[in-house]
Amino acid sequence: MGVLTLFDPWKNPLCTCPRKYTLNPYTGCSHRCLYCYATAYIRSDRSKPKQDLISRLRSDLKRIDPRYPIDMSLSSDPYPPEERVLGLTRRVLEILLPLGLRVQITTKSDIYLRDIDLISKHNVAVSATITTLDSSLARKLEPHAPSPQSRLKTLEKLSEYNVPFSVRIDPIIPFLNDDANELRELVRTVASIGAKHIVTSTYKAKPDNFKRMIDAFPELEERWMKLYFPKGKIKRSYAYLSTEIRKKILWPVVDEAKKLGLTYATCRENLVTPEYFYAPSCDGTHLIPIRSEPKSISSQIKSLTEFLTVK
């Protein structure tokens, strides 16, 4: 298919995501997070509208299996600053949601609250990334994304509208945001405003993101090199921390989530024991509510055709 694709095109054996589609209205990402993995294969540091998105989406919907959810977005944030003007993600939601399809919005943004009229009435859950409560550190790591405090305020609004959400504490980076007490505080904070599920993961080094990290934190270069290269392990072109270090770093997050009665999971860590993975899905798609039943394929296409005609 064109813009709706089954997730995990590389067939990564470490991926535990349930079967789902991914849809990226934009290519590239203006948030410009230093640790971004997608920049290794998407050579753009600005969000650009995907070419012929709506017509390609219409074509893809003829072949979609409505049993599987759609995750927006996994390579490029669906709510970059450009969305305020372009409204491309909203146009996509206006097509997908009346069809009864299940959608998860994965984002670091706070702009999605603009679309609460759609989100609160349909089969939608939100997965928000918050890597730290330290706003100065977040500004360095995620220079053009909203502050952690802004993201938290927006999530509080979701609770008011009864929209379920999970939080991604991802990535956890040695010597930056790996303090155990601070991670536990972050879990408690998001739980207190209504988060039901936590996903967490350690930072994996790739040549381009590792260079950005070292440029921003040169004082940590030697310590990172010792952890990621002599002691780490290369998996599917990523440099991983050793298993023991990853377990130690991730433990405060999953342990605190367990204490608070949340579901929790790790992402591409190969840690699938109950201590580190206790949830119907790792990505939080199990939270998507069913407010309307998915229509048959023929009904979807008919509704889509009618929608595009009136528009």
Backbone bond lengths (Angstrom), bond angles and torsions (degrees), N, CA, C in turn:
res aa  C-N    CA-C-N  psi(-1)  N-CA   C-N-CA  omega(-1)  CA-C   N-CA-C  phi
1 M - - - 1.459 - - 1.527 110.18 -
2 G 1.326 116.58 175.84 1.450 120.26 -172.66 1.513 114.60 -92.17
3 V 1.346 118.63 -69.35 1.464 121.41 -177.68 1.520 112.70 -107.08
4 L 1.310 117.47 -18.46 1.468 122.27 173.32 1.516 107.38 -99.31
5 T 1.323 116.99 110.76 1.463 119.32 -176.86 1.522 110.01 -128.12
6 L 1.326 115.97 150.81 1.453 119.66 174.31 1.516 108.99 -66.84
7 F 1.318 116.51 137.43 1.456 121.09 -175.56 1.525 111.93 -70.15
8 D 1.330 113.76 155.93 1.465 123.88 178.31 1.525 112.33 68.91
9 P 1.329 116.51 61.18 1.459 119.95 179.40 1.518 114.01 -63.32
10 W 1.347 116.99 -18.86 1.467 119.73 -179.47 1.525 111.77 -88.70
11 K 1.331 117.08 -0.76 1.471 121.32 179.98 1.531 110.82 52.89
12 N 1.309 115.45 50.10 1.461 121.16 -177.92 1.529 110.22 -69.33
13 P 1.323 118.22 120.39 1.471 120.34 -178.67 1.524 113.16 -65.04
14 L 1.332 117.69 -15.75 1.458 120.96 179.50 1.530 112.21 -85.72
15 C 1.322 117.11 -9.05 1.459 120.38 -177.49 1.525 110.37 -79.03
16 T 1.323 116.40 128.28 1.466 121.60 179.71 1.528 111.84 -110.95
17 C 1.332 117.61 9.80 1.464 120.56 -178.95 1.522 110.76 -62.65
18 P 1.323 116.91 143.24 1.464 119.52 173.48 1.521 109.28 -68.84
19 R 1.314 115.94 166.91 1.460 119.72 178.94 1.535 108.88 -62.51
20 K 1.329 115.46 127.31 1.460 120.10 -178.02 1.523 109.23 -160.40
21 Y 1.325 113.84 165.16 1.459 120.69 173.78 1.524 109.01 -99.33
22 T 1.326 115.17 155.98 1.457 120.55 170.80 1.520 108.51 -123.57
23 L 1.314 115.61 144.00 1.463 121.41 -178.42 1.520 107.82 -139.90
24 N 1.321 116.16 120.91 1.457 122.13 179.67 1.523 109.65 -113.24
25 P 1.333 119.16 104.65 1.464 119.63 177.86 1.525 112.88 -63.94
26 Y 1.334 116.22 -24.87 1.463 120.80 -178.94 1.527 110.30 -118.54
27 T 1.325 114.81 158.04 1.464 122.29 171.35 1.520 107.32 -112.74
28 G 1.327 116.63 137.73 1.456 119.24 -173.92 1.518 109.66 77.60
29 C 1.342 116.52 172.70 1.469 118.45 -178.01 1.524 110.44 -149.32
30 S 1.324 115.40 123.37 1.461 121.47 -177.26 1.525 113.75 -75.18
31 H 1.314 118.48 -9.82 1.461 119.31 177.80 1.530 111.44 -67.88
32 R 1.320 116.17 -28.96 1.467 123.18 172.57 1.527 113.37 55.25
33 C 1.308 116.17 46.70 1.463 121.00 177.55 1.526 110.23 -65.90
34 L 1.313 116.87 136.46 1.465 120.74 -175.32 1.518 112.16 -61.66
35 Y 1.337 116.64 -36.74 1.460 121.32 -173.34 1.525 113.60 -87.32
36 C 1.317 118.12 4.15 1.473 121.94 -173.80 1.526 111.85 -53.73
37 Y 1.333 115.84 132.47 1.466 121.44 178.22 1.525 111.35 -87.30
38 A 1.322 116.92 -28.71 1.467 120.81 -173.16 1.522 112.50 -67.47
39 T 1.342 117.63 -22.94 1.464 119.18 -177.97 1.522 112.27 -65.90
40 A 1.325 117.08 -14.94 1.465 120.04 178.21 1.527 111.36 -67.05
41 Y 1.341 116.81 -25.45 1.465 119.03 -179.59 1.527 113.19 -127.78
42 I 1.336 117.80 -7.06 1.465 120.79 173.52 1.516 106.91 -116.23
43 R 1.310 116.48 105.04 1.461 121.45 -172.49 1.524 111.69 -86.85
44 S 1.310 116.11 64.72 1.456 119.75 177.77 1.516 109.03 -154.23
45 D 1.331 116.58 133.25 1.464 119.70 178.35 1.522 110.62 -106.08
46 R 1.321 116.50 20.00 1.459 122.50 174.81 1.520 108.73 -132.36
47 S 1.324 116.31 144.89 1.462 120.23 177.48 1.526 109.21 -77.72
48 K 1.315 115.04 123.55 1.459 120.77 179.43 1.524 108.84 -122.37
49 P 1.327 118.09 135.15 1.463 120.29 179.64 1.525 111.09 -57.21
50 K 1.311 116.21 135.24 1.462 119.74 178.32 1.526 108.70 -68.62
51 Q 1.314 114.84 135.07 1.465 120.34 -174.54 1.532 111.59 -63.73
52 D 1.334 115.36 133.95 1.475 122.57 176.36 1.529 111.43 52.08
53 L 1.317 116.48 38.26 1.462 120.87 -174.07 1.526 112.59 -57.02
54 I 1.314 117.88 -49.22 1.457 120.77 -173.06 1.526 111.65 -67.24
55 S 1.318 117.86 -42.97 1.474 119.43 179.55 1.525 110.92 -67.89
56 R 1.327 117.10 -36.33 1.464 120.01 178.52 1.528 110.73 -70.30
57 L 1.329 116.58 -36.79 1.458 120.29 176.76 1.530 110.14 -63.96
58 R 1.303 116.72 -42.53 1.468 120.36 178.02 1.524 111.01 -57.85
59 S 1.324 116.28 -41.73 1.465 120.31 179.13 1.520 110.98 -66.38
60 D 1.346 116.70 -42.14 1.459 120.75 -178.71 1.528 112.59 -64.44
61 L 1.312 116.69 -34.00 1.458 120.10 -176.73 1.525 112.72 -65.72
62 K 1.308 116.89 -16.10 1.463 119.79 176.57 1.526 111.00 -71.30
63 R 1.351 115.25 -19.39 1.469 119.12 -175.08 1.523 113.67 -118.82
64 I 1.300 117.23 2.70 1.461 120.00 -176.36 1.524 111.11 -72.69
65 D 1.323 115.61 147.53 1.457 121.58 172.66 1.529 106.89 -98.16
66 P 1.342 118.68 109.54 1.472 121.03 -173.73 1.526 114.18 -67.49
67 R 1.324 117.71 -5.20 1.467 119.38 177.51 1.521 111.90 -71.76
68 Y 1.334 117.33 -22.07 1.455 120.81 -174.55 1.525 111.39 -101.05
69 P 1.332 117.65 140.48 1.470 120.26 179.45 1.526 111.58 -73.55
70 I 1.318 114.78 165.37 1.465 122.46 176.78 1.523 107.63 -115.60
71 D 1.320 117.02 125.52 1.464 121.90 179.47 1.529 109.18 -103.05
72 M 1.312 116.17 119.33 1.467 122.92 176.96 1.530 108.31 -116.68
73 S 1.311 118.15 113.73 1.451 129.66 -3.46 1.511 106.40 -136.07
74 L 1.307 117.35 160.33 1.463 120.35 -172.47 1.518 113.59 -114.19
75 S 1.329 117.47 -4.63 1.465 120.43 174.85 1.517 112.08 -120.58
76 S 1.312 116.31 -23.75 1.458 121.62 -176.95 1.522 107.93 -146.92
77 D 1.321 117.42 130.12 1.463 119.71 -177.18 1.530 110.57 -58.49
78 P 1.341 117.80 132.09 1.462 119.67 -179.63 1.530 113.57 -73.63
79 Y 1.331 116.52 -11.13 1.462 120.42 -179.53 1.535 111.39 -126.21
80 P 1.338 117.32 61.40 1.459 119.75 173.94 1.521 109.30 -74.69
81 P 1.328 119.25 171.87 1.472 120.39 178.01 1.524 113.14 -53.98
82 E 1.326 117.28 -32.77 1.472 121.08 -178.73 1.528 112.65 -62.64
83 E 1.338 116.44 -24.68 1.467 120.04 -177.99 1.524 111.66 -64.07
84 R 1.325 117.67 -27.69 1.470 120.00 179.19 1.521 111.00 -57.81
85 V 1.326 116.46 -34.80 1.465 121.35 -178.14 1.526 111.25 -94.75
86 L 1.335 116.58 -44.12 1.462 120.28 -171.88 1.530 113.65 -80.77
87 G 1.310 117.75 -34.35 1.462 120.93 178.83 1.519 114.14 62.11
88 L 1.330 117.07 27.37 1.464 120.43 -176.14 1.523 112.17 -68.58
89 T 1.322 116.56 -43.11 1.468 119.71 179.06 1.525 111.02 -63.82
90 R 1.316 116.35 -38.60 1.472 118.62 177.17 1.529 111.04 -61.82
91 R 1.313 117.02 -41.12 1.475 120.15 178.84 1.529 110.38 -60.61
92 V 1.332 116.07 -39.52 1.463 120.06 178.34 1.529 110.74 -64.75
93 L 1.330 116.38 -44.99 1.470 120.02 178.90 1.524 111.35 -62.26
94 E 1.314 116.99 -36.84 1.467 120.94 178.91 1.520 111.59 -64.21
95 I 1.319 116.25 -24.04 1.468 120.55 176.79 1.527 110.90 -85.83
96 L 1.327 116.49 -48.37 1.461 120.74 -171.75 1.521 113.78 -73.19
97 L 1.306 116.77 -45.18 1.465 119.63 -168.07 1.523 114.15 -68.14
98 P 1.345 120.82 -41.18 1.465 118.83 177.65 1.529 113.58 -63.41
99 L 1.341 116.47 -13.98 1.459 120.50 178.50 1.530 112.12 -82.59
100 G 1.318 116.69 -3.47 1.460 119.81 179.71 1.508 113.38 81.43
101 L 1.321 117.82 12.43 1.467 120.96 178.97 1.531 109.81 -75.16
102 R 1.328 115.80 152.21 1.462 121.90 178.53 1.520 109.32 -92.57
103 V 1.324 116.55 130.34 1.464 121.29 -174.54 1.525 109.80 -131.74
104 Q 1.323 115.40 136.67 1.463 120.67 169.62 1.516 108.11 -114.68
105 I 1.322 116.18 131.89 1.462 121.86 177.10 1.521 107.80 -99.76
106 T 1.328 116.57 115.09 1.461 122.05 -179.60 1.525 107.81 -106.90
107 T 1.337 117.21 118.96 1.461 119.27 -168.42 1.523 112.93 -158.24
108 K 1.329 115.71 160.19 1.467 122.90 167.50 1.522 110.07 -106.48
109 S 1.308 117.29 0.33 1.455 122.11 -170.89 1.525 112.60 -86.27
110 D 1.328 114.87 172.33 1.456 121.58 170.67 1.531 111.06 -119.33
111 I 1.337 116.07 3.48 1.463 120.62 -175.33 1.524 111.99 -71.94
112 Y 1.331 117.51 -23.33 1.466 119.58 -174.49 1.520 113.02 -61.83
113 L 1.336 116.95 -17.44 1.460 118.87 178.35 1.531 111.25 -63.03
114 R 1.311 116.62 -24.84 1.470 120.77 174.44 1.517 111.54 -56.65
115 D 1.344 116.41 -30.81 1.462 121.87 -175.01 1.526 112.56 -100.50
116 I 1.335 116.63 22.35 1.462 119.89 -176.51 1.528 111.51 -62.58
117 D 1.337 117.87 -25.40 1.472 120.25 177.77 1.515 111.24 -61.24
118 L 1.325 116.97 -34.14 1.462 122.08 176.89 1.529 111.19 -84.79
119 I 1.320 115.35 -48.01 1.459 121.17 -173.70 1.523 112.03 -60.06
120 S 1.321 116.64 -40.68 1.469 120.44 -174.07 1.520 113.33 -76.94
121 K 1.327 117.92 -13.78 1.469 120.65 -176.19 1.524 113.40 -104.25
122 H 1.322 116.60 -6.35 1.466 119.08 -173.15 1.528 111.34 -127.58
123 N 1.328 115.17 -172.67 1.469 121.84 -174.74 1.534 110.24 -83.08
124 V 1.324 115.97 77.40 1.466 120.57 -173.55 1.522 110.88 -133.65
125 A 1.325 115.38 136.62 1.460 122.68 167.39 1.524 107.34 -125.54
126 V 1.314 116.30 159.19 1.464 121.52 -179.68 1.523 108.85 -117.84
127 S 1.326 115.53 139.41 1.467 121.75 173.19 1.527 106.86 -120.02
128 A 1.328 116.45 109.01 1.464 121.50 -175.03 1.523 110.46 -105.11
129 T 1.310 116.13 134.25 1.464 120.91 176.97 1.518 110.31 -90.84
130 I 1.328 115.44 126.28 1.468 121.55 172.29 1.525 106.27 -135.25
131 T 1.305 116.59 111.74 1.467 120.27 -174.94 1.526 113.15 -89.55
132 T 1.343 116.29 -22.04 1.459 120.38 -176.76 1.520 108.97 -164.61
133 L 1.326 116.56 155.95 1.460 120.99 172.34 1.528 111.50 -92.33
134 D 1.324 116.10 -5.06 1.470 122.27 179.46 1.529 108.49 -80.94
135 S 1.320 117.06 105.74 1.468 120.17 -174.51 1.525 112.81 -65.68
136 S 1.325 117.91 -33.33 1.469 119.48 179.81 1.523 110.92 -69.60
137 L 1.332 116.91 -39.92 1.466 120.04 176.69 1.527 110.05 -67.27
138 A 1.321 117.07 -42.04 1.467 120.58 179.27 1.521 110.71 -61.00
139 R 1.324 117.03 -38.61 1.467 120.34 -179.84 1.521 111.16 -63.72
140 K 1.336 116.46 -32.23 1.463 119.97 178.01 1.520 111.81 -76.08
141 L 1.326 115.93 -41.70 1.464 120.88 -176.98 1.526 112.64 -76.53
142 E 1.331 116.22 -36.26 1.469 122.70 -173.61 1.523 108.32 -130.05
143 P 1.341 117.41 67.71 1.474 122.30 -164.86 1.519 116.26 -57.77
144 H 1.331 118.59 -28.95 1.459 119.09 -176.19 1.524 112.69 -117.70
145 A 1.309 117.00 16.59 1.470 121.41 175.37 1.526 108.93 -95.50
146 P 1.326 118.03 156.86 1.463 120.11 176.04 1.524 111.27 -60.01
147 S 1.313 116.58 156.26 1.464 121.33 -179.24 1.520 110.48 -67.12
148 P 1.336 117.70 158.33 1.465 120.35 175.79 1.523 111.93 -56.16
149 Q 1.323 117.17 -37.05 1.460 120.80 -178.25 1.534 110.60 -66.47
150 S 1.323 116.68 -38.56 1.464 120.19 177.47 1.523 110.72 -65.70
151 R 1.323 116.53 -39.99 1.473 120.08 179.03 1.530 110.63 -64.64
152 L 1.335 116.34 -39.67 1.462 119.87 179.54 1.529 111.33 -65.02
153 K 1.323 116.89 -42.01 1.470 120.38 178.99 1.525 110.76 -61.99
154 T 1.330 116.14 -38.76 1.462 119.73 179.99 1.523 110.61 -68.27
155 L 1.329 116.96 -39.13 1.464 120.08 177.51 1.528 111.28 -64.34
156 E 1.318 117.07 -36.06 1.463 119.53 176.37 1.525 110.78 -59.53
157 K 1.323 116.53 -37.83 1.467 120.62 177.81 1.530 110.59 -65.07
158 L 1.332 116.61 -37.08 1.468 119.13 177.87 1.526 110.59 -58.65
159 S 1.325 116.04 -41.62 1.459 119.67 179.26 1.527 111.20 -60.83
160 E 1.321 116.11 -37.52 1.463 120.46 179.23 1.532 111.16 -63.16
161 Y 1.337 115.37 -30.80 1.465 120.81 -179.29 1.533 112.11 -96.15
162 N 1.331 115.79 7.27 1.463 120.93 178.32 1.522 112.92 60.88
163 V 1.319 116.05 36.98 1.470 121.26 175.82 1.528 107.88 -99.22
164 P 1.329 119.00 118.78 1.469 120.50 -178.04 1.525 112.06 -69.56
165 F 1.326 115.76 146.73 1.466 118.10 178.49 1.527 111.15 -147.52
166 S 1.322 113.27 150.99 1.461 121.65 172.60 1.521 107.59 -114.53
167 V 1.325 116.36 166.59 1.461 121.44 178.51 1.520 109.19 -127.06
168 R 1.322 114.25 132.11 1.462 121.33 175.00 1.522 108.69 -96.38
169 I 1.321 117.10 115.37 1.464 122.05 172.65 1.515 104.80 -98.47
170 D 1.310 114.16 87.87 1.464 119.74 -161.46 1.530 109.56 -163.55
171 P 1.352 117.71 125.36 1.459 126.25 -0.02 1.531 112.20 -92.41
172 I 1.332 114.30 155.50 1.459 120.20 170.31 1.523 107.00 -93.04
173 I 1.324 115.45 124.35 1.466 121.78 -171.11 1.526 109.40 -114.58
174 P 1.337 117.38 125.43 1.465 119.57 -179.70 1.526 112.08 -52.51
175 F 1.332 116.10 136.51 1.459 125.68 174.69 1.537 113.51 72.06
176 L 1.342 118.25 0.84 1.460 119.92 179.21 1.524 111.68 -115.07
177 N 1.339 116.46 -63.00 1.471 119.82 -177.02 1.526 111.25 -126.05
178 D 1.343 116.45 31.25 1.468 120.68 -175.18 1.521 113.86 -104.05
179 D 1.327 117.71 10.85 1.467 118.98 178.52 1.523 109.52 -64.78
180 A 1.320 116.87 126.15 1.467 121.56 -173.60 1.524 112.45 -60.91
181 N 1.328 117.44 -42.67 1.465 120.25 -179.23 1.525 111.83 -65.88
182 E 1.328 115.75 -39.71 1.465 119.77 179.35 1.526 111.26 -68.21
183 L 1.325 117.29 -36.86 1.466 120.34 177.84 1.526 110.33 -66.26
184 R 1.318 116.72 -42.23 1.470 119.62 177.69 1.534 110.55 -62.98
185 E 1.320 116.22 -40.01 1.467 119.79 178.23 1.524 110.74 -62.82
186 L 1.327 116.98 -40.31 1.462 120.99 178.16 1.525 111.02 -61.30
187 V 1.329 116.82 -44.36 1.468 120.13 178.07 1.521 110.47 -62.19
188 R 1.320 117.10 -44.61 1.471 120.25 179.62 1.528 111.26 -62.45
189 T 1.321 115.73 -39.15 1.465 120.20 -178.87 1.514 111.64 -63.37
190 V 1.334 117.28 -48.67 1.469 118.84 -177.14 1.527 111.00 -71.76
191 A 1.336 116.55 -30.29 1.465 119.14 176.47 1.529 110.28 -66.37
192 S 1.317 116.29 -36.73 1.475 120.45 -177.02 1.518 112.39 -67.16
193 I 1.339 117.62 -21.30 1.472 119.49 179.59 1.527 112.04 -104.23
194 G 1.350 116.61 6.28 1.455 117.91 170.67 1.505 118.04 118.77
195 A 1.331 119.22 1.66 1.472 119.67 177.84 1.525 109.69 -62.19
196 K 1.323 116.04 139.42 1.466 121.34 -179.19 1.529 112.61 -111.01
197 H 1.330 116.71 -13.54 1.464 120.45 -174.59 1.516 108.87 -148.09
198 I 1.330 116.11 143.52 1.464 122.90 178.40 1.521 109.50 -123.02
199 V 1.321 116.14 132.03 1.468 122.07 172.16 1.522 106.91 -115.85
200 T 1.305 117.79 135.91 1.452 119.26 -179.76 1.525 111.11 -139.61
201 S 1.312 114.65 157.29 1.468 119.92 -176.51 1.520 108.96 -162.06
202 T 1.322 116.15 151.31 1.462 120.71 174.22 1.524 110.10 -88.23
203 Y 1.316 115.40 158.18 1.469 121.51 175.60 1.519 110.01 -67.08
204 K 1.339 114.77 132.27 1.458 121.67 173.78 1.527 108.02 -111.34
205 A 1.319 116.72 131.09 1.458 120.09 -174.90 1.522 111.92 -88.12
206 K 1.323 115.02 131.67 1.456 122.61 168.52 1.525 106.30 -123.16
207 P 1.338 118.49 156.21 1.474 119.00 -173.63 1.523 114.77 -51.63
208 D 1.326 117.92 -44.15 1.466 118.17 -175.26 1.532 111.76 -73.32
209 N 1.348 117.70 -44.51 1.467 116.87 -178.43 1.533 111.42 -72.73
210 F 1.324 116.79 -30.06 1.467 120.05 178.37 1.529 110.43 -65.26
211 K 1.335 116.46 -37.97 1.459 119.99 177.38 1.529 110.94 -64.14
212 R 1.322 116.08 -42.34 1.466 118.99 178.68 1.525 110.90 -63.08
213 M 1.333 115.86 -40.88 1.460 119.83 -179.80 1.531 110.94 -63.43
214 I 1.324 116.45 -43.30 1.465 120.29 -179.47 1.525 110.99 -67.58
215 D 1.330 116.96 -39.06 1.470 120.12 177.51 1.529 110.99 -60.58
216 A 1.331 116.10 -37.16 1.466 120.47 -178.00 1.528 112.46 -81.57
217 F 1.335 116.35 -31.04 1.474 121.29 -177.08 1.537 109.35 -131.74
218 P 1.325 117.87 65.84 1.476 120.49 -175.17 1.527 113.02 -60.51
219 E 1.311 116.90 -27.52 1.468 120.48 -179.22 1.524 112.80 -66.97
220 L 1.348 116.61 -14.80 1.470 120.65 -178.48 1.534 112.96 -101.94
221 E 1.309 117.00 -0.45 1.471 119.38 -174.69 1.525 112.12 -56.74
222 E 1.304 117.51 -50.72 1.467 120.61 -176.07 1.529 111.05 -62.89
223 R 1.322 116.89 -42.08 1.470 120.36 -178.52 1.528 110.46 -67.22
224 W 1.326 117.52 -40.17 1.472 120.53 177.98 1.526 111.58 -66.52
225 M 1.337 115.10 -40.21 1.471 118.67 -179.81 1.527 110.20 -60.40
226 K 1.316 116.59 -41.59 1.474 120.03 -179.63 1.526 111.71 -64.80
227 L 1.333 116.30 -36.20 1.461 120.02 -178.05 1.522 113.20 -77.87
228 Y 1.331 116.17 -42.81 1.458 119.30 -170.22 1.524 114.40 -88.55
229 F 1.291 117.31 -24.52 1.456 117.02 -174.45 1.524 113.96 -109.38
230 P 1.322 121.25 -59.16 1.472 116.73 176.09 1.521 112.74 -64.45
231 K 1.347 117.76 -39.06 1.459 120.33 -174.02 1.528 113.13 -99.45
232 G 1.301 116.54 -19.91 1.460 119.65 -176.57 1.524 112.26 -82.06
233 K 1.322 114.90 -169.23 1.450 120.53 -177.92 1.516 109.40 -144.44
234 I 1.325 116.67 137.41 1.452 120.51 178.87 1.523 108.98 -85.25
235 K 1.345 115.90 122.96 1.459 121.24 177.83 1.515 108.28 -130.37
236 R 1.322 116.29 117.91 1.455 121.52 177.17 1.525 111.22 50.89
237 S 1.325 116.38 46.04 1.474 126.06 176.10 1.531 113.78 75.43
238 Y 1.327 117.91 4.06 1.460 121.60 175.50 1.525 109.07 -104.36
239 A 1.340 117.47 142.31 1.461 121.58 171.90 1.526 107.73 -90.63
240 Y 1.329 115.81 116.62 1.462 123.10 -178.50 1.523 110.59 -98.11
241 L 1.307 116.27 151.25 1.450 120.95 165.89 1.531 108.73 -68.75
242 S 1.308 116.76 161.81 1.457 119.52 176.25 1.527 109.69 -63.41
243 T 1.317 116.17 156.68 1.464 120.85 -178.44 1.524 111.60 -57.86
244 E 1.334 117.47 -41.77 1.477 119.79 -178.23 1.512 111.95 -63.35
245 I 1.330 115.69 -41.72 1.469 119.19 -179.80 1.521 110.13 -67.36
246 R 1.318 116.75 -41.23 1.468 119.55 179.83 1.524 111.18 -63.26
247 K 1.303 116.22 -42.73 1.467 119.32 177.94 1.527 111.12 -60.40
248 K 1.316 116.60 -43.34 1.463 121.28 -178.79 1.528 111.10 -64.50
249 I 1.336 116.64 -43.53 1.459 121.07 -177.80 1.522 111.71 -67.35
250 L 1.337 116.67 -40.00 1.461 121.07 -175.27 1.526 113.28 -80.91
251 W 1.321 116.98 -21.48 1.458 120.71 -173.03 1.533 114.05 -55.99
252 P 1.341 120.69 -46.54 1.472 118.64 -178.75 1.526 113.16 -57.24
253 V 1.327 117.25 -33.61 1.468 120.80 -178.92 1.524 110.69 -70.45
254 V 1.330 116.78 -53.52 1.465 118.94 -176.15 1.528 111.36 -69.64
255 D 1.322 117.03 -34.23 1.461 120.01 179.85 1.529 111.04 -67.31
256 E 1.329 116.28 -42.42 1.468 119.66 179.14 1.524 110.78 -67.56
257 A 1.339 116.63 -39.11 1.464 120.24 177.47 1.527 110.36 -60.90
258 K 1.327 115.66 -42.60 1.471 119.86 179.11 1.526 110.61 -62.37
259 K 1.326 117.61 -44.24 1.460 121.60 -179.84 1.524 111.82 -59.87
260 L 1.337 115.77 -32.34 1.462 121.23 -176.68 1.527 112.89 -90.68
261 G 1.326 116.18 1.42 1.459 119.83 177.91 1.518 114.68 77.64
262 L 1.338 117.46 20.76 1.457 121.30 177.87 1.528 109.79 -90.05
263 T 1.332 116.86 156.11 1.457 118.95 166.33 1.530 106.84 -79.68
264 Y 1.328 115.89 155.47 1.462 119.51 -175.98 1.525 109.67 -153.30
265 A 1.331 114.55 156.47 1.468 120.22 179.38 1.518 109.51 -158.42
266 T 1.317 115.52 158.29 1.454 121.80 171.71 1.527 108.19 -106.70
267 C 1.327 115.99 153.76 1.463 121.21 -173.83 1.529 110.74 -112.13
268 R 1.317 116.27 117.14 1.476 123.31 177.36 1.527 112.21 52.01
269 E 1.310 114.88 46.28 1.461 120.77 179.77 1.525 112.23 -113.26
270 N 1.321 117.40 -10.15 1.456 122.50 -174.77 1.532 110.86 60.91
271 L 1.340 114.94 34.61 1.466 121.95 176.66 1.528 107.04 -120.44
272 V 1.303 115.93 89.08 1.468 119.75 -172.86 1.532 112.40 -114.11
273 T 1.319 117.03 15.95 1.469 119.90 174.67 1.525 108.77 -77.39
274 P 1.343 118.45 159.92 1.470 120.92 -177.63 1.528 114.45 -56.96
275 E 1.325 117.36 -24.98 1.468 118.78 178.40 1.524 111.91 -63.89
276 Y 1.332 116.12 -30.13 1.462 120.76 -174.94 1.520 113.71 -117.52
277 F 1.321 117.97 -6.75 1.460 120.01 -175.40 1.519 108.60 -149.93
278 Y 1.334 115.20 105.79 1.450 119.29 -179.90 1.530 107.68 -141.40
279 A 1.329 116.10 86.60 1.462 120.93 -176.24 1.519 110.00 -169.31
280 P 1.338 117.57 152.96 1.466 120.25 174.57 1.529 112.60 -65.39
281 S 1.344 116.85 -25.98 1.467 120.60 175.37 1.514 108.01 -147.39
282 C 1.326 116.26 148.76 1.457 119.07 -179.79 1.526 111.37 -73.74
283 D 1.336 116.51 -33.71 1.462 121.38 -170.06 1.519 114.48 -88.44
284 G 1.322 117.72 -6.63 1.459 120.50 179.69 1.513 114.82 91.78
285 T 1.334 117.71 2.11 1.467 119.45 -179.50 1.525 112.11 -65.48
286 H 1.335 117.16 -17.01 1.475 118.67 177.02 1.526 111.96 -66.72
287 L 1.348 117.39 -13.14 1.454 120.64 179.35 1.533 113.19 -82.97
288 I 1.322 117.39 -13.29 1.468 119.51 -176.14 1.530 109.63 -60.52
289 P 1.325 117.19 121.87 1.465 119.69 -178.81 1.520 111.25 -78.34
290 I 1.302 116.42 156.25 1.460 121.01 174.26 1.532 107.18 -105.18
291 R 1.305 115.07 94.35 1.467 120.65 177.30 1.526 111.03 -94.61
292 S 1.361 115.62 -20.77 1.466 120.36 176.16 1.521 107.70 -148.46
293 E 1.323 116.79 139.80 1.458 121.43 -177.45 1.526 110.85 -73.82
294 P 1.354 116.89 139.68 1.465 119.30 176.56 1.529 111.00 -59.78
295 K 1.320 116.06 138.67 1.461 120.55 178.89 1.519 109.79 -83.78
296 S 1.315 115.66 163.90 1.458 119.94 175.49 1.519 109.21 -65.27
297 I 1.326 116.21 161.89 1.459 120.23 -179.25 1.523 110.50 -57.23
298 S 1.322 117.13 -45.66 1.467 119.89 -177.95 1.534 110.50 -62.98
299 S 1.354 116.76 -39.30 1.460 120.05 178.04 1.527 111.18 -67.04
300 Q 1.340 115.52 -36.52 1.459 119.45 177.64 1.516 111.04 -60.44
301 I 1.330 115.75 -47.22 1.462 119.82 -177.21 1.525 110.52 -66.38
302 K 1.333 116.24 -38.95 1.457 119.51 178.06 1.532 110.06 -62.59
303 S 1.334 116.23 -45.63 1.462 120.00 179.42 1.520 111.09 -64.02
304 L 1.322 116.03 -40.77 1.456 120.58 179.68 1.517 110.71 -63.44
305 T 1.340 116.72 -44.29 1.463 121.06 -179.88 1.525 109.86 -60.97
306 E 1.333 116.17 -43.41 1.461 120.52 -179.80 1.539 110.16 -64.22
307 F 1.337 115.42 -39.51 1.462 119.99 -179.63 1.540 110.45 -62.56
308 L 1.314 115.89 -48.42 1.453 119.83 -177.50 1.522 111.41 -67.04
309 T 1.306 116.85 -30.33 1.461 120.70 179.55 1.521 111.33 -67.05
310 V 1.376 114.16 -45.09 1.454 116.82 179.98 1.509 112.72 -70.58
311 K 1.320 115.79 -29.72 1.455 119.16 -179.59 1.527 110.75 -73.53
